[in-house]
Amino acid sequence: MALLLHIPHSSKYIPESYLPYFRLTPETLAYEILKMTDHYTDELFHDPNDDVRRLLFPVSRLLVDPERFADDELEPMTAVGMGCLYSKTHNGQELKNIDEIRSDLLSLYYEKHHEKFENAVSELYKKNGQVLIVDCHSFPKYPLPYELDQKPDRAEICIGTDAYHTPIEISTALVSFFEGANFSVAVDLPFSGSIVPMKYWRKEPEIRSVMIEVRRDLYMNEETGKKSHNFENIKGTMCAAIRKLIDLTS
């Protein structure tokens, strides 16, 4: 089985041409990026042997979030102004005016990324017969106001599953691995699900998917955005988790 690491929220980049559409000062926009970015997940999640393909989203989720459904009717986060094009900040303030740039953002970023995602999954599926997508994220130690789960006590690792696309042996193996490394682990708390291309969603069981979320305070200072002294240890753990999945699916 082939693995694909999907890393959607690591970028802080917003093209200068779109900055006038944001309704925040440079300082408050920087703060929003600090709060909402899955910092350093592009460094944390990789295979040191370079045996695993990766797909990174190139711009900040504040501009476009590729993990949301494009159809607002399907996307529950639309209710808090955080569909695939955010109109609200993490605490419910006005973020940006999306009316004039909606079609551009969807075609340039959302649709292009999902085309790359589908093509990568299809290529690996055709070659290997099975694919495991590892959806790579991080999350804050304490819930942000927009989050649906507001429980303050959060495990250090969250494993997200999809009832159709996540085999129980995959999620169980990850829970066992992280608990064996002395981390607290929760399944589908505070976040659930794992991404699959729409072409295959709930249609092809050989396209498998699991989400790994690591709590940010384990590897960074959430107030400054700087890496902590523990960064390399967490990076090593995430790399070992990827190797575990490679061994499990080979």
N, C-alpha and C positions, 0 to 999 in steps of 0.2 A: 504493500500500500504506500502511495506517495503522500508526502506531507506538504502543505502550503501554509506558511505563516502569514496571516492577514493582520496588518498593523495600521489601523485607520486614524488614530488620534494623536500621533506623536508630533506632528508638525505644528509649529507656531507661526508659520509664514502666511501673511495676507498680502497679496499683490497691492502695490501702492494705488493702482487705479480704482480699487474698491474701497479704499479707506474713507472717501467722502460720504459713503452711504452709511457708515457707522455713526451712531448718535452718542458716542462716548468720547470723552477727552482722551488724549494719548495715554494719560496716567490710568484712567479707569479701564481703558481697553487692555493695557498691559496687565492690570490686575485680573481682568476677566480671562485673559489667556493663561495666567498663572493658575487660576482656579480650575479651568476646564480642560487643559491639555493633559494627555497621558504622557507625562514627561519621561523621556529617555527609554520609552518602550522599544524604540528602534535599535537601541544598544542592548537592552536587557534580553530581548528575544531573538536569538539566532543560534545556528548550529556552528560550533567552532570548526567543524570539518567541512563546512560549506556544502553539505549534502542536501540541504532543504531550500526550496524556493521561497522567496519572500515577496510580498506585495505591500508597498507603503503608499498611503494616501499623501499627496504632495502639499496640501494646504491645510490651514487650521480648520478644525471642525466649526469654529465660529462663522466661517464663510459657508461651508457645506459639510454636512455630516453624512458620509456614505453608509453609515450603519442604520440609518433610519429608512423606512419605506418612503418612496417618492410620493405615493398616494396617501394623502392626509387621512383618508377614511380608514386606512389600515394601520396608521401610525398613532399609538396612544399618546406619545409625547407632544403631538401637535396641540393638545389641550393646554399645555403650559408654554406654548410658543417655541417649542423645540422639535419641530419636524425636521426634515432633511435640510431646510433652510431656517436657521434660528432667527426669530424676531425678538426674543427676550433673553436677558442675561440669566445667570445662575440664581439670582435673587429677584427675578421678575421685572427688572427694569427694561426699558426700550433698548434694544441692541442695534438694530439696523433697519433700514428701509429696503425691503426686498422686492417691491413691485417692479421697479425698473430693471432689475438685474436678474430676476428669477430665471428667465429662459436661458440667459447666458451662463449662469452658474450651473444649471441643470445639464446643459449640453457640454460645457467645457470641462466640468469636474465630475459631477455625479454620474452622468451617463458614460463618459469616457472611462472612469474608474471601474464601473460595473462591467463594461465591455472587456476591459483587461482582466478583471476578476473571473468572469465567465470563461474567457478564452484560456486563461491559465488552468482553471479547474478542468475544463473540457480536454485540454491537451494532456494533463496528467491522468485523467480518467481513461482516455483512449489508450494511453501507453501502459497503464498499470492495472486497470480494471477496478480500482478502488482509490479513493482520495480521502485524506483526513485534513480538514481545514482547522487550523489552530488560530482562534480569534484572540489577539493579544492586546491586553488592556491594563490600566492601573486605575486606582480609585482612592479618594481621600479617606483619611482616618475617620473623619466625622462627616455625616451626610450634609450635602449642600441643600439649600432650600427647595430647589426644583425636583429633587429626587423623590420617587414614589415611596421608597422605604426610608423612614426617618428614625429607625432604631439606632441609638448611639453606639451600642457595642457591636463592633464589626470584626469578623475573623480577618486574619492576615492575608489569607488567600481565598478567593471566590472562584469556584468552578461553575461555569454556566453551561447548561445543557438544553438540547432540543429533543422533545419526546420522540420525534421521528428520526433525527439525524445523529443522535449521540448514543452509541452503544454503551450499555451499562458497564462493560469491562473497561472502556476508556476512562469514564469518569471515576470509576472505582480505583483504577490504577493511579490516577493523578491524586486522588484524595490520600491513598496509601503512601504515595511518594512524598507528598508535602508533610503529612503528619509524621512520617519517618524522619523527616529533616527538622522536626520540632516546630512546625508552623501550625497555628490554628487554621482550620479549613471549614468552609461552608459551601454547600451546593445550592446554587440559584438564590443566594442571599449575599449581599443586597441586590445583586443583578442576576438576571437569568437570560437564557437563550444563547444562540451562537449563529453566526451568519452563514448563509448558503446562497449561491446565485439563484435568482428567481426562476431561471430555466429548470432548475433541479429541485426547488423547494417543495417539500412534501410529495415528491414524485419519484426520486431515485435514492433508495436506501444505501447504495454503495458510495454515495457522496456523503461523507460523514463530517461532523463538525463538533468542536468543543471549544469553550471559551476559558481562558486563564486570565484572571484579574489579580494583580498584586497590589497590596495596600502601599500607598506612596511613602508613608512615614518610615517604612522599612529601609528605603534606599535614598531618601532625599529630605531636605528641609522644606516643608510645604509652605512656609512663610517667605522664603527667599528664592525657591526654585533651584537651589544648589544641591549637587550630589552630597550625600553624607559619607562618613567613613566606612559605612557598611555597603556601599554601592557594589563593589567588586564581589562581595560575598553573595549578594542577591543575584547579580548577573551570573555568577557561577551556578547558583541553584536553578535559575531559569534555563540555562543552557543544558544542565543535567536533566531537567524535566523534558526538554525537547528530545534529548538522546533517549530517554526512557520511552517516549512515544515512538521513536524510530525503531527501537528494539522490539517494542510490543507489537508493532504493525508489520515488521519485516518477515 
